[in-house]
């Protein structure tokens, strides 16, 4: 589960931030949607009439894990697509790279 923090007054809205798009902040539960006004300062969240923004505390691990898995797959695809005999040094290097990527995946 992703943790969020509210944006403070004057913080610049960035890509990945969300805005509470509920109709009535006094009665309705928050309806979080991607913010569209990237680059603008956030209003003061102390006032319920103002728009409320939030930002993920850390990037979702799933994205990082997917990138690492893609890197590992690319190493093995390069190995398979070469179609030529691979020197022992190249094979050792590719295996070491794949092992480092695998360790990174497991630590996420």
MOPAC internal coordinates of N, CA, C and O (Angstrom, degrees):
PM7 1SCF
backbone

  N    0.0000 0     0.00 0     0.00 0    0    0    0
  C    1.4486 1     0.00 0     0.00 0    1    0    0
  C    1.5338 1   109.07 1     0.00 0    2    1    0
  O    1.2310 1   121.01 1   -43.16 1    3    2    1
  N    1.2946 1   115.66 1   136.84 1    3    2    1
  C    1.4659 1   121.64 1  -178.28 1    5    3    2
  C    1.5270 1   109.33 1   -85.01 1    6    5    3
  O    1.2310 1   120.72 1   -44.03 1    7    6    5
  N    1.3224 1   116.24 1   135.97 1    7    6    5
  C    1.4593 1   120.89 1   175.56 1    9    7    6
  C    1.5251 1   108.63 1   -95.84 1   10    9    7
  O    1.2310 1   120.79 1   -33.50 1   11   10    9
  N    1.3211 1   116.09 1   146.50 1   11   10    9
  C    1.4598 1   121.71 1  -178.92 1   13   11   10
  C    1.5173 1   110.27 1  -125.67 1   14   13   11
  O    1.2310 1   121.16 1   -20.11 1   15   14   13
  N    1.3213 1   115.38 1   159.89 1   15   14   13
  C    1.4638 1   121.78 1   170.72 1   17   15   14
  C    1.5221 1   107.58 1  -131.73 1   18   17   15
  O    1.2310 1   121.07 1   -30.73 1   19   18   17
  N    1.3231 1   115.56 1   149.27 1   19   18   17
  C    1.4708 1   120.15 1   177.85 1   21   19   18
  C    1.5199 1   110.04 1   -74.66 1   22   21   19
  O    1.2310 1   120.90 1   -34.91 1   23   22   21
  N    1.3122 1   115.88 1   145.09 1   23   22   21
  C    1.4581 1   120.06 1   175.65 1   25   23   22
  C    1.5216 1   109.09 1   -77.82 1   26   25   23
  O    1.2310 1   120.60 1   -39.22 1   27   26   25
  N    1.3053 1   116.45 1   140.78 1   27   26   25
  C    1.4644 1   122.26 1   177.93 1   29   27   26
  C    1.5196 1   109.77 1   -83.93 1   30   29   27
  O    1.2310 1   121.44 1   -15.55 1   31   30   29
  N    1.3246 1   114.86 1   164.45 1   31   30   29
  C    1.4581 1   120.63 1   178.02 1   33   31   30
  C    1.5248 1   110.06 1   -57.42 1   34   33   31
  O    1.2310 1   120.75 1   -51.58 1   35   34   33
  N    1.3457 1   116.16 1   128.42 1   35   34   33
  C    1.4486 1   121.47 1   176.31 1   37   35   34
  C    1.5162 1   115.60 1    87.47 1   38   37   35
  O    1.2310 1   119.96 1   169.85 1   39   38   37
  N    1.3478 1   117.69 1   -10.15 1   39   38   37
  C    1.4710 1   119.30 1   176.70 1   41   39   38
  C    1.5206 1   108.78 1   -64.57 1   42   41   39
  O    1.2310 1   120.30 1   -38.06 1   43   42   41
  N    1.3056 1   117.03 1   141.94 1   43   42   41
  C    1.4605 1   120.90 1  -178.41 1   45   43   42
  C    1.5328 1   109.77 1   -79.89 1   46   45   43
  O    1.2310 1   120.70 1   -50.54 1   47   46   45
  N    1.3258 1   116.27 1   129.46 1   47   46   45
  C    1.4605 1   122.38 1   178.72 1   49   47   46
  C    1.5286 1   108.20 1   -69.68 1   50   49   47
  O    1.2310 1   121.10 1   -49.38 1   51   50   49
  N    1.3422 1   115.51 1   130.62 1   51   50   49
  C    1.4627 1   121.57 1  -178.08 1   53   51   50
  C    1.5233 1   110.07 1  -117.29 1   54   53   51
  O    1.2310 1   121.68 1   -15.88 1   55   54   53
  N    1.3332 1   114.38 1   164.12 1   55   54   53
  C    1.4543 1   119.20 1   174.82 1   57   55   54
  C    1.5279 1   108.09 1   -61.20 1   58   57   55
  O    1.2310 1   120.12 1   -44.06 1   59   58   57
  N    1.3112 1   117.38 1   135.94 1   59   58   57
  C    1.4598 1   122.20 1  -177.53 1   61   59   58
  C    1.5190 1   112.37 1   100.65 1   62   61   59
  O    1.2310 1   119.91 1   163.61 1   63   62   61
  N    1.3471 1   117.77 1   -16.39 1   63   62   61
  C    1.4583 1   121.12 1   175.88 1   65   63   62
  C    1.5264 1   109.33 1   -73.11 1   66   65   63
  O    1.2310 1   121.01 1   -22.38 1   67   66   65
  N    1.3155 1   115.68 1   157.62 1   67   66   65
  C    1.4662 1   121.05 1   179.85 1   69   67   66
  C    1.5175 1   109.93 1  -125.06 1   70   69   67
  O    1.2310 1   121.43 1   -26.08 1   71   70   69
  N    1.3367 1   114.86 1   153.92 1   71   70   69
  C    1.4643 1   121.77 1   178.31 1   73   71   70
  C    1.5316 1   108.37 1  -119.67 1   74   73   71
  O    1.2310 1   121.11 1   -37.85 1   75   74   73
  N    1.3303 1   115.47 1   142.15 1   75   74   73
  C    1.4625 1   120.91 1   175.09 1   77   75   74
  C    1.5226 1   107.31 1   -77.93 1   78   77   75
  O    1.2310 1   120.66 1   -65.97 1   79   78   77
  N    1.3247 1   116.33 1   114.03 1   79   78   77
  C    1.4656 1   122.14 1  -174.36 1   81   79   78
  C    1.5261 1   111.95 1  -105.69 1   82   81   79
  O    1.2310 1   120.09 1  -153.06 1   83   82   81
  N    1.3469 1   117.43 1    26.94 1   83   82   81
  C    1.4657 1   118.62 1   178.88 1   85   83   82
  C    1.5293 1   109.41 1   -73.32 1   86   85   83
  O    1.2310 1   120.72 1   -21.22 1   87   86   85
  N    1.3192 1   116.22 1   158.78 1   87   86   85
  C    1.4695 1   121.37 1  -176.55 1   89   87   86
  C    1.5265 1   111.10 1   -76.77 1   90   89   87
  O    1.2310 1   119.99 1   134.99 1   91   90   89
  N    1.3176 1   117.62 1   -45.01 1   91   90   89
  C    1.4654 1   122.17 1  -176.60 1   93   91   90
  C    1.5291 1   109.24 1  -128.31 1   94   93   91
  O    1.2310 1   120.25 1   -75.33 1   95   94   93
  N    1.3143 1   117.13 1   104.67 1   95   94   93
  C    1.4686 1   121.66 1  -176.84 1   97   95   94
  C    1.5226 1   112.86 1   -63.20 1   98   97   95
  O    1.2310 1   120.11 1   159.07 1   99   98   97
  N    1.3211 1   117.40 1   -20.93 1   99   98   97
  C    1.4685 1   120.78 1  -179.59 1  101   99   98
  C    1.5258 1   111.43 1   -77.65 1  102  101   99
  O    1.2310 1   120.10 1   147.83 1  103  102  101
  N    1.3315 1   117.42 1   -32.17 1  103  102  101
  C    1.4643 1   120.07 1  -173.76 1  105  103  102
  C    1.5212 1   113.95 1  -112.95 1  106  105  103
  O    1.2310 1   119.88 1   147.73 1  107  106  105
  N    1.3178 1   117.84 1   -32.27 1  107  106  105
  C    1.4637 1   121.18 1  -171.00 1  109  107  106
  C    1.5252 1   112.25 1   -92.46 1  110  109  107
  O    1.2310 1   121.46 1   -27.44 1  111  110  109
  N    1.3224 1   114.80 1   152.56 1  111  110  109
  C    1.4670 1   120.64 1   171.56 1  113  111  110
  C    1.5238 1   108.53 1   -72.35 1  114  113  111
  O    1.2310 1   119.86 1   -24.45 1  115  114  113
  N    1.3248 1   117.88 1   155.55 1  115  114  113
  C    1.4645 1   119.73 1   179.11 1  117  115  114
  C    1.5330 1   111.80 1   -61.77 1  118  117  115
  O    1.2310 1   121.27 1   -35.44 1  119  118  117
  N    1.3101 1   115.17 1   144.56 1  119  118  117
  C    1.4660 1   122.88 1   174.08 1  121  119  118
  C    1.5307 1   105.35 1  -122.94 1  122  121  119
  O    1.2310 1   120.32 1   -83.30 1  123  122  121
  N    1.3315 1   116.99 1    96.70 1  123  122  121
  C    1.4603 1   121.13 1  -173.37 1  125  123  122
  C    1.5183 1   110.89 1   -84.24 1  126  125  123
  O    1.2310 1   121.32 1   -51.67 1  127  126  125
  N    1.3366 1   115.08 1   128.33 1  127  126  125
  C    1.4666 1   122.67 1   178.24 1  129  127  126
  C    1.5252 1   108.24 1  -134.07 1  130  129  127
  O    1.2310 1   120.12 1   -23.23 1  131  130  129
  N    1.3497 1   117.38 1   156.77 1  131  130  129
  C    1.4687 1   119.37 1   178.74 1  133  131  130
  C    1.5322 1   111.32 1   -59.41 1  134  133  131
  O    1.2310 1   120.66 1   -44.47 1  135  134  133
  N    1.3158 1   116.34 1   135.53 1  135  134  133
  C    1.4734 1   121.28 1   178.13 1  137  135  134
  C    1.5234 1   109.39 1   -70.78 1  138  137  135
  O    1.2310 1   121.07 1   -38.47 1  139  138  137
  N    1.3289 1   115.56 1   141.53 1  139  138  137
  C    1.4675 1   120.32 1  -179.18 1  141  139  138
  C    1.5200 1   112.27 1  -107.90 1  142  141  139
  O    1.2310 1   119.85 1   164.24 1  143  142  141
  N    1.3158 1   117.90 1   -15.76 1  143  142  141
  C    1.4706 1   120.50 1  -176.57 1  145  143  142
  C    1.5328 1   111.18 1   -96.35 1  146  145  143
  O    1.2310 1   121.36 1  -122.74 1  147  146  145
  N    1.3328 1   115.01 1    57.26 1  147  146  145
  C    1.4613 1   122.30 1   179.67 1  149  147  146
  C    1.5345 1   109.14 1   -59.38 1  150  149  147
  O    1.2310 1   120.63 1   -44.47 1  151  150  149
  N    1.3306 1   116.41 1   135.53 1  151  150  149
  C    1.4540 1   121.28 1   177.37 1  153  151  150
  C    1.5188 1   114.81 1    94.93 1  154  153  151
  O    1.2310 1   120.23 1   170.13 1  155  154  153
  N    1.3275 1   117.16 1    -9.87 1  155  154  153
  C    1.4697 1   120.25 1   178.92 1  157  155  154
  C    1.5241 1   109.85 1   -92.66 1  158  157  155
  O    1.2310 1   119.84 1   -25.89 1  159  158  157
  N    1.3353 1   117.91 1   154.11 1  159  158  157
  C    1.4652 1   119.77 1   177.06 1  161  159  158
  C    1.5253 1   111.00 1   -74.94 1  162  161  159
  O    1.2310 1   121.24 1   -36.22 1  163  162  161
  N    1.3189 1   115.23 1   143.78 1  163  162  161
  C    1.4606 1   120.78 1   177.45 1  165  163  162
  C    1.5297 1   109.93 1   -76.23 1  166  165  163
  O    1.2310 1   119.93 1   -36.12 1  167  166  165
  N    1.3443 1   117.75 1   143.88 1  167  166  165
  C    1.4642 1   120.37 1   177.10 1  169  167  166
  C    1.5296 1   111.06 1   -74.58 1  170  169  167
  O    1.2310 1   120.60 1    -6.84 1  171  170  169
  N    1.2986 1   116.45 1   173.16 1  171  170  169
  C    1.4654 1   122.46 1   179.88 1  173  171  170
  C    1.5279 1   109.46 1   -69.73 1  174  173  171
  O    1.2310 1   119.33 1   -63.24 1  175  174  173
  N    1.3378 1   118.89 1   116.76 1  175  174  173
  C    1.4639 1   120.93 1  -177.38 1  177  175  174
  C    1.5350 1   113.79 1   -72.89 1  178  177  175
  O    1.2310 1   119.91 1   173.67 1  179  178  177
  N    1.3396 1   117.78 1    -6.33 1  179  178  177
  C    1.4657 1   119.89 1   179.40 1  181  179  178
  C    1.5245 1   112.08 1   -69.64 1  182  181  179
  O    1.2310 1   120.33 1   160.91 1  183  182  181
  N    1.3247 1   116.97 1   -19.09 1  183  182  181
  C    1.4536 1   120.79 1  -177.32 1  185  183  182
  C    1.5229 1   109.49 1  -103.00 1  186  185  183
  O    1.2310 1   119.70 1   -64.01 1  187  186  185
  N    1.3326 1   118.18 1   115.99 1  187  186  185
  C    1.4610 1   120.91 1  -177.67 1  189  187  186
  C    1.5322 1   113.57 1   -60.22 1  190  189  187
  O    1.2310 1   119.87 1   156.94 1  191  190  189
  N    1.3294 1   117.84 1   -23.06 1  191  190  189
  C    1.4563 1   119.83 1   179.27 1  193  191  190
  C    1.5247 1   111.41 1   -73.06 1  194  193  191
  O    1.2310 1   120.25 1   161.42 1  195  194  193
  N    1.3417 1   117.14 1   -18.58 1  195  194  193
  C    1.4650 1   120.76 1   179.62 1  197  195  194
  C    1.5205 1   110.31 1   -82.06 1  198  197  195
  O    1.2310 1   121.32 1   -23.71 1  199  198  197
  N    1.3042 1   115.08 1   156.29 1  199  198  197
  C    1.4622 1   119.96 1   175.49 1  201  199  198
  C    1.5275 1   109.23 1   -64.43 1  202  201  199
  O    1.2310 1   120.78 1   -36.70 1  203  202  201
  N    1.3080 1   116.12 1   143.30 1  203  202  201
  C    1.4563 1   121.80 1   178.71 1  205  203  202
  C    1.5323 1   108.64 1  -108.40 1  206  205  203
  O    1.2310 1   120.61 1   -48.87 1  207  206  205
  N    1.3238 1   116.44 1   131.13 1  207  206  205
  C    1.4555 1   122.00 1   179.69 1  209  207  206
  C    1.5137 1   109.97 1  -119.90 1  210  209  207
  O    1.2310 1   121.15 1   -28.39 1  211  210  209
  N    1.3195 1   115.41 1   151.61 1  211  210  209
  C    1.4665 1   120.50 1   173.42 1  213  211  210
  C    1.5188 1   109.28 1  -138.87 1  214  213  211
  O    1.2310 1   121.52 1   -21.74 1  215  214  213
  N    1.3413 1   114.70 1   158.26 1  215  214  213
  C    1.4663 1   122.21 1  -178.11 1  217  215  214
  C    1.5204 1   108.24 1  -135.32 1  218  217  215
  O    1.2310 1   120.06 1   -40.71 1  219  218  217
  N    1.3313 1   117.49 1   139.29 1  219  218  217
  C    1.4721 1   119.01 1   175.84 1  221  219  218
  C    1.5286 1   110.34 1   -61.38 1  222  221  219
  O    1.2310 1   120.65 1   -40.96 1  223  222  221
  N    1.3261 1   116.36 1   139.04 1  223  222  221
  C    1.4627 1   121.43 1   179.21 1  225  223  222
  C    1.5245 1   109.62 1   -69.15 1  226  225  223
  O    1.2310 1   120.08 1   139.13 1  227  226  225
  N    1.3137 1   117.45 1   -40.87 1  227  226  225
  C    1.4710 1   122.34 1   178.03 1  229  227  226
  C    1.5204 1   107.83 1  -138.83 1  230  229  227
  O    1.2310 1   120.00 1   -28.31 1  231  230  229
  N    1.3292 1   117.61 1   151.69 1  231  230  229
  C    1.4608 1   118.41 1   178.06 1  233  231  230
  C    1.5192 1   110.74 1   -62.32 1  234  233  231
  O    1.2310 1   119.83 1   -32.50 1  235  234  233
  N    1.3172 1   117.93 1   147.50 1  235  234  233
  C    1.4676 1   120.18 1   179.29 1  237  235  234
  C    1.5279 1   110.93 1   -60.07 1  238  237  235
  O    1.2310 1   120.71 1   -46.72 1  239  238  237
  N    1.3127 1   116.25 1   133.28 1  239  238  237
  C    1.4609 1   121.29 1  -177.30 1  241  239  238
  C    1.5230 1   111.76 1   -65.04 1  242  241  239
  O    1.2310 1   120.26 1   151.44 1  243  242  241
  N    1.3265 1   117.10 1   -28.56 1  243  242  241
  C    1.4508 1   119.85 1  -178.25 1  245  243  242
  C    1.5332 1   110.82 1   -57.93 1  246  245  243
  O    1.2310 1   120.28 1   140.72 1  247  246  245
  N    1.3183 1   117.06 1   -39.28 1  247  246  245
  C    1.4567 1   121.31 1  -179.62 1  249  247  246
  C    1.5231 1   110.27 1   -65.08 1  250  249  247
  O    1.2310 1   120.34 1   133.13 1  251  250  249
  N    1.3176 1   116.96 1   -46.87 1  251  250  249
  C    1.4620 1   121.37 1   179.05 1  253  251  250
  C    1.5181 1   109.93 1   -61.95 1  254  253  251
  O    1.2310 1   120.52 1   136.58 1  255  254  253
  N    1.3162 1   116.62 1   -43.42 1  255  254  253
  C    1.4613 1   121.07 1   179.95 1  257  255  254
  C    1.5314 1   110.45 1   -62.49 1  258  257  255
  O    1.2310 1   119.90 1   138.01 1  259  258  257
  N    1.3206 1   117.79 1   -41.99 1  259  258  257
  C    1.4580 1   121.38 1   179.66 1  261  259  258
  C    1.5307 1   110.58 1   -63.32 1  262  261  259
  O    1.2310 1   120.25 1   137.38 1  263  262  261
  N    1.3327 1   117.13 1   -42.62 1  263  262  261
  C    1.4637 1   120.09 1   178.28 1  265  263  262
  C    1.5235 1   111.29 1   -61.20 1  266  265  263
  O    1.2310 1   120.37 1   138.31 1  267  266  265
  N    1.3168 1   116.90 1   -41.69 1  267  266  265
  C    1.4612 1   120.71 1   179.48 1  269  267  266
  C    1.5270 1   110.67 1   -65.89 1  270  269  267
  O    1.2310 1   120.31 1   139.27 1  271  270  269
  N    1.3247 1   117.01 1   -40.73 1  271  270  269
  C    1.4681 1   120.48 1   178.53 1  273  271  270
  C    1.5277 1   110.36 1   -65.99 1  274  273  271
  O    1.2310 1   120.20 1   141.05 1  275  274  273
  N    1.3327 1   117.22 1   -38.95 1  275  274  273
  C    1.4662 1   120.74 1   176.51 1  277  275  274
  C    1.5269 1   110.77 1   -61.81 1  278  277  275
  O    1.2310 1   120.32 1   140.47 1  279  278  277
  N    1.3304 1   116.99 1   -39.53 1  279  278  277
  C    1.4665 1   121.06 1   178.78 1  281  279  278
  C    1.5271 1   110.18 1   -63.79 1  282  281  279
  O    1.2310 1   120.58 1   137.07 1  283  282  281
  N    1.3211 1   116.50 1   -42.93 1  283  282  281
  C    1.4645 1   119.79 1   178.83 1  285  283  282
  C    1.5317 1   110.31 1   -63.17 1  286  285  283
  O    1.2310 1   120.46 1   136.27 1  287  286  285
  N    1.3311 1   116.72 1   -43.73 1  287  286  285
  C    1.4629 1   120.32 1   179.25 1  289  287  286
  C    1.5258 1   111.30 1   -63.19 1  290  289  287
  O    1.2310 1   120.04 1   141.31 1  291  290  289
  N    1.3250 1   117.53 1   -38.69 1  291  290  289
  C    1.4663 1   121.27 1   179.26 1  293  291  290
  C    1.5276 1   111.12 1   -62.76 1  294  293  291
  O    1.2310 1   120.38 1   141.90 1  295  294  293
  N    1.3233 1   116.87 1   -38.10 1  295  294  293
  C    1.4659 1   120.33 1   178.06 1  297  295  294
  C    1.5208 1   110.03 1   -61.14 1  298  297  295
  O    1.2310 1   120.55 1   133.17 1  299  298  297
  N    1.3358 1   116.55 1   -46.83 1  299  298  297
  C    1.4559 1   119.59 1  -178.31 1  301  299  298
  C    1.5255 1   112.63 1   -71.76 1  302  301  299
  O    1.2310 1   119.88 1   147.60 1  303  302  301
  N    1.3286 1   117.84 1   -32.40 1  303  302  301
  C    1.4682 1   120.49 1   175.29 1  305  303  302
  C    1.5260 1   110.06 1   -64.37 1  306  305  303
  O    1.2310 1   120.38 1   136.70 1  307  306  305
  N    1.3163 1   116.88 1   -43.30 1  307  306  305
  C    1.4689 1   120.22 1   178.81 1  309  307  306
  C    1.5216 1   109.85 1   -61.23 1  310  309  307
  O    1.2310 1   120.81 1   140.82 1  311  310  309
  N    1.2947 1   116.05 1   -39.18 1  311  310  309
  C    1.4578 1   120.96 1   178.81 1  313  311  310
  C    1.5270 1   110.44 1   -64.16 1  314  313  311
  O    1.2310 1   120.11 1   135.76 1  315  314  313
  N    1.3292 1   117.39 1   -44.24 1  315  314  313
  C    1.4624 1   121.70 1  -177.45 1  317  315  314
  C    1.5300 1   112.51 1   -73.50 1  318  317  315
  O    1.2310 1   119.86 1   143.84 1  319  318  317
  N    1.3365 1   117.87 1   -36.16 1  319  318  317
  C    1.4566 1   121.47 1  -175.24 1  321  319  318
  C    1.5228 1   113.83 1   -77.95 1  322  321  319
  O    1.2310 1   120.25 1   162.58 1  323  322  321
  N    1.3002 1   117.12 1   -17.42 1  323  322  321
  C    1.4646 1   118.82 1  -176.66 1  325  323  322
  C    1.5300 1   110.84 1   -61.59 1  326  325  323
  O    1.2310 1   120.09 1   142.93 1  327  326  325
  N    1.3273 1   117.43 1   -37.07 1  327  326  325
  C    1.4571 1   121.52 1   177.61 1  329  327  326
  C    1.5183 1   114.38 1    67.62 1  330  329  327
  O    1.2310 1   119.93 1  -179.58 1  331  330  329
  N    1.2844 1   117.75 1     0.42 1  331  330  329
  C    1.4587 1   121.48 1   179.99 1  333  331  330
  C    1.5215 1   108.95 1  -112.64 1  334  333  331
  O    1.2310 1   121.08 1   -24.66 1  335  334  333
  N    1.3110 1   115.53 1   155.34 1  335  334  333
  C    1.4664 1   117.06 1   175.28 1  337  335  334
  C    1.5341 1   109.68 1   -60.61 1  338  337  335
  O    1.2310 1   121.22 1   -40.86 1  339  338  337
  N    1.3027 1   115.26 1   139.14 1  339  338  337
  C    1.4610 1   120.33 1  -177.16 1  341  339  338
  C    1.5185 1   108.44 1  -102.39 1  342  341  339
  O    1.2310 1   121.31 1   -43.54 1  343  342  341
  N    1.3219 1   115.10 1   136.46 1  343  342  341
  C    1.4656 1   118.81 1   178.38 1  345  343  342
  C    1.5244 1   109.16 1   -66.08 1  346  345  343
  O    1.2310 1   121.50 1   -22.33 1  347  346  345
  N    1.3079 1   114.74 1   157.67 1  347  346  345
  C    1.4717 1   119.82 1   179.89 1  349  347  346
  C    1.5273 1   110.41 1   -60.59 1  350  349  347
  O    1.2310 1   119.60 1   143.03 1  351  350  349
  N    1.3393 1   118.38 1   -36.97 1  351  350  349
  C    1.4632 1   121.77 1   179.31 1  353  351  350
  C    1.5305 1   111.03 1   -64.34 1  354  353  351
  O    1.2310 1   120.54 1   136.01 1  355  354  353
  N    1.3260 1   116.58 1   -43.99 1  355  354  353
  C    1.4699 1   120.51 1   179.90 1  357  355  354
  C    1.5144 1   110.57 1   -65.02 1  358  357  355
  O    1.2310 1   120.61 1   136.63 1  359  358  357
  N    1.3221 1   116.44 1   -43.37 1  359  358  357
  C    1.4626 1   120.58 1   179.53 1  361  359  358
  C    1.5276 1   110.43 1   -62.19 1  362  361  359
  O    1.2310 1   120.31 1   137.77 1  363  362  361
  N    1.3161 1   117.01 1   -42.23 1  363  362  361
  C    1.4643 1   121.23 1   178.82 1  365  363  362
  C    1.5271 1   110.48 1   -62.64 1  366  365  363
  O    1.2310 1   120.76 1   137.24 1  367  366  365
  N    1.3388 1   116.16 1   -42.76 1  367  366  365
  C    1.4677 1   120.29 1  -179.98 1  369  367  366
  C    1.5259 1   110.86 1   -64.29 1  370  369  367
  O    1.2310 1   120.08 1   134.76 1  371  370  369
  N    1.3376 1   117.45 1   -45.24 1  371  370  369
  C    1.4669 1   120.77 1  -179.37 1  373  371  370
  C    1.5265 1   110.91 1   -64.29 1  374  373  371
  O    1.2310 1   120.05 1   138.28 1  375  374  373
  N    1.3136 1   117.52 1   -41.72 1  375  374  373
  C    1.4647 1   120.61 1   178.07 1  377  375  374
  C    1.5246 1   110.92 1   -63.83 1  378  377  375
  O    1.2310 1   120.37 1   139.67 1  379  378  377
  N    1.3202 1   116.89 1   -40.33 1  379  378  377
  C    1.4680 1   120.42 1   178.70 1  381  379  378
  C    1.5296 1   110.15 1   -65.29 1  382  381  379
  O    1.2310 1   120.32 1   137.65 1  383  382  381
  N    1.3321 1   117.00 1   -42.35 1  383  382  381
  C    1.4707 1   120.64 1   178.89 1  385  383  382
  C    1.5210 1   110.38 1   -62.97 1  386  385  383
  O    1.2310 1   120.77 1   135.86 1  387  386  385
  N    1.3299 1   116.13 1   -44.14 1  387  386  385
  C    1.4659 1   120.21 1   179.37 1  389  387  386
  C    1.5252 1   110.55 1   -62.90 1  390  389  387
  O    1.2310 1   120.01 1   140.86 1  391  390  389
  N    1.3306 1   117.59 1   -39.14 1  391  390  389
  C    1.4571 1   120.97 1   179.49 1  393  391  390
  C    1.5337 1   111.15 1   -65.44 1  394  393  391
  O    1.2310 1   120.46 1   139.26 1  395  394  393
  N    1.3352 1   116.72 1   -40.74 1  395  394  393
  C    1.4678 1   119.60 1   177.50 1  397  395  394
  C    1.5199 1   111.42 1   -63.74 1  398  397  395
  O    1.2310 1   120.63 1   137.86 1  399  398  397
  N    1.3198 1   116.40 1   -42.14 1  399  398  397
  C    1.4691 1   119.85 1   178.43 1  401  399  398
  C    1.5254 1   109.72 1   -64.50 1  402  401  399
  O    1.2310 1   120.24 1   137.55 1  403  402  401
  N    1.3319 1   117.14 1   -42.45 1  403  402  401
  C    1.4587 1   120.56 1   179.76 1  405  403  402
  C    1.5263 1   111.26 1   -61.19 1  406  405  403
  O    1.2310 1   120.30 1   138.58 1  407  406  405
  N    1.3330 1   117.03 1   -41.42 1  407  406  405
  C    1.4706 1   120.84 1   177.11 1  409  407  406
  C    1.5263 1   110.81 1   -62.36 1  410  409  407
  O    1.2310 1   120.81 1   140.23 1  411  410  409
  N    1.3328 1   116.05 1   -39.77 1  411  410  409
  C    1.4693 1   120.25 1   178.28 1  413  411  410
  C    1.5212 1   110.07 1   -63.24 1  414  413  411
  O    1.2310 1   120.17 1   139.26 1  415  414  413
  N    1.3293 1   117.28 1   -40.74 1  415  414  413
  C    1.4683 1   121.34 1   179.49 1  417  415  414
  C    1.5132 1   109.73 1   -62.92 1  418  417  415
  O    1.2310 1   120.71 1   134.52 1  419  418  417
  N    1.3314 1   116.25 1   -45.48 1  419  418  417
  C    1.4697 1   119.91 1  -177.74 1  421  419  418
  C    1.5156 1   112.57 1   -65.95 1  422  421  419
  O    1.2310 1   119.95 1   153.22 1  423  422  421
  N    1.3315 1   117.70 1   -26.78 1  423  422  421
  C    1.4691 1   119.75 1  -178.05 1  425  423  422
  C    1.5245 1   112.31 1   -82.10 1  426  425  423
  O    1.2310 1   120.24 1   169.97 1  427  426  425
  N    1.3250 1   117.15 1   -10.03 1  427  426  425
  C    1.4825 1   120.56 1  -178.48 1  429  427  426
  C    1.5015 1   110.23 1   -81.56 1  430  429  427
  O    1.2310 1   120.10 1   180.00 1  431  430  429

